[in-house]
Amino acid sequence: MIWTKFCSVLFLSLNLMFTGCKSQPDEEVYISDFYNIHEEYKDAWGNVGKYDISLPYIHCDSKSAKKLNQTIKNEYKGLMDSLDEAKELGYTLPDTKVSYDVYTHSNLLSLVIKEEVETEYPRYKVYHFDSKTKKRVSNKKLYKKYKISQKDMKVWAAQAFDQEYANEYYDNVKELRAQTMGLLPSSLDVFYHKGKLNVLIPIATNYGSGTKVVLYRPSRKKSYKIEDSSAFDQMTLTLKNNKISLYYSGTDKTYKVHGCFNEYKQVHVYEIGPGLTYGFALTTNGLVEVIAIEDGLPIERVCSQGPLYGLDKVKSLRSGQALTEKDQLIDLFEALRNQPLPSLEGTYRNESVTLQIDENGLYTMQELENSHSGLLFSVGMEEDGFVYGYDDYNQQVLSYCKVMPLYEKLEIKNMFDHEKLELEYQYE
């Protein structure tokens, strides 16, 4: 093809031009198109297909720049080959577009490549290059330079998910949040644009591949200096250094509240129903998280259950109510009653274990030599999934396990003698 020959000649010419030369300190570094292809074709059935491919090329004679150019080329070689083959043989392929943007922050050039395939969520690749040192920059170095921690990334992931789903009422929204936090990569792509940090965060969804990447711009405002406390009866919630704890005078113990990924500015504890005392935590972006205190105390594992979806733009909490930015008072008990609850109902198996759970949380678990039955009750969520308490009637065990609901299967950690169980959902 003409464009293939042109790119090959261009690439060879550039290689020959710089052969034997060393990168100069004052050498100008700039980005231009390596590929810039716009093609339309008809498949064997007369349907029109098209693809647009633009990839960046770093004009710099350093070894690092050459290696990065080759890395980018190799990354999309398979896609290019499949598109060429489809056009030549008349296959039908979805419309495809690959484009890029270059963002400059001081000496840092960030190449953000976006791949869009019809009917799928966009995919991204981000590469960084320092125009002063003439070297590629890793995410790890960026995190160190801009003081980005693993905790920051979890906070941003929670905020991005909650922002995306703030007004949604999907039955499985809490499962999607647990998957987002539990499967969060250890390294997220970041770049600066107009002096502001941008983070690309994969969040769970019900559509397509099950994951979509959203662009999130954290405020970078630290709420860690905010301190607050709230007491009701025997319980006191305390916020300090962006950590929430619960003191219960009945046991004279202080419990860490787990699963608090966000940034917080107020805590509130209140009896919202007869004998039902709940904790609430107001985030800096106006959402209200729920803490089911009385579910967590018996197993000594108190957790956040995540936000009250459908309730946002809250500026303060008081007397069991949320005050919104429009000065509306929302009853927290009513908001809580409308929340979707995670459901594990079904039969799950592997080669040695069968677990059956009914709609009320009653379970039976059959192993090769042992059997268990009892009640599973939801406590909250943490980094590696939901926290469920289990009250086993056979062995009189009251403890908790971690459950990650995935597509057609469950991953359970620390249930009875099992460090980790992987069980497949069984259709009736």
C-alpha positions, 0 to 999 in steps of 0.5 A: 500500500502507498502509505505503508511504503511512505512510512517505511521510507520515512522511518528508514530516512530518519534512521539514516539521518541520525545514524552515528549521531549523539543526542544534543543537549539543546536538540529540539524535541517535537511530536508529529504523525508517524501514521496518519491513515484514513481508509474506507472500503467495501466488504464482500456484502457491500457494507462500507467500513472505515478506519482512521489511524494516527500515531505519534512519532517523537523527533529526538535522536536519543536511544530512549526516544527511538525505543519508545517510537518502536514500542508504540509502533509494535503496540498497534502493529497487530491492529494495523495488520488485521485492518489491512487483511480485512480490507484486502479480503473483504471481511467485515470489521467495526469502524476503528479510530486511533488518535492521540493528543500531546500534553506538555507540562514543564519538560514532560511530554505526555502522549495519550493514545485513544483507540475507539472501536465501534460498540466498545468503550475506548481504550487508552495508552499513555507514554511519557517523555522528558524533553530535557533528559531525552528519556522515557518517564515511567508512571512510578517516577511520576508518582514519586515526583508528584507525590502520588500514593497508592492511597491517593489512587484508591481515593480517586477510583472511589470518587470517579466511580461514585461520580459516574454512578451518583444518580444511578439505581442499578440493582448491582451498583454496589457489586460494581463498586466492589469490583472497581476497588478490588480489581484496581490496577496498582498503576494508573495512567496520569498526565497533566493538562493546563496545570491540572492532574488527569487520571485514567481510571478503569471502572466496572460496568454492566456493558461491553467488556465489563470495564470502561475507562473514565477520565477523572480530574482530582482536586488535589485538595487534602481534607486530612486536617479536618477533624469531627466527631458525633455521638449517640447513646454508647457510640461515638464516630470520630474523623481524624487524618481522614480516618474514621473510627468508632468507640463503643462504650459497651465493650470499651473498645475503639474500632477502625472503620474499614473500606473508607476510600474517599475524602471526608469532612463530617461524620454523623451517628444517629438512631434512624429507626427503633433500635437501629443506629447507623453511622454516616460519613459526608465526603468532600464531593457531597456524597453520604456513605453508610456505616452499618455499626450494629452489623459490624460490632458482633464480628468486630469488623466495622465497614463503610457500605459505600454511598447512598446512591441517588443522594448527592450534593449534600453539604451537611448532616444533622439529626438523621437528615442530609441538607443539600446545596438547595437547602432541602432536608432528606431523611437518611432512613428513607434514602437508606431504604431505597438502596439496592442490596448486594445479593448472593442468592444462588448455587456455586460449586467447585470440585470439592465445595457446593455453596447454596445461598437463598434470598434471605442469606441463609446458606448451606455449604457442603464439603467432602467431609464437612457441612455448614449451615447458617446466616450470611449478612452484609457488613460493608466493603473493603479493598478486596470485596464485600465483608460478610459476617457468617453465623454458623449454626453447626459449629457455633462460629461467628466470624466474617469473610471477604466476598468478591462477586464476579461474572458467574462466579464468587471469590471468597476469602477466609471462610472457615478453613478456606483461605480462598475459594473460587466457585462457579455459579450453577444455572438451574 
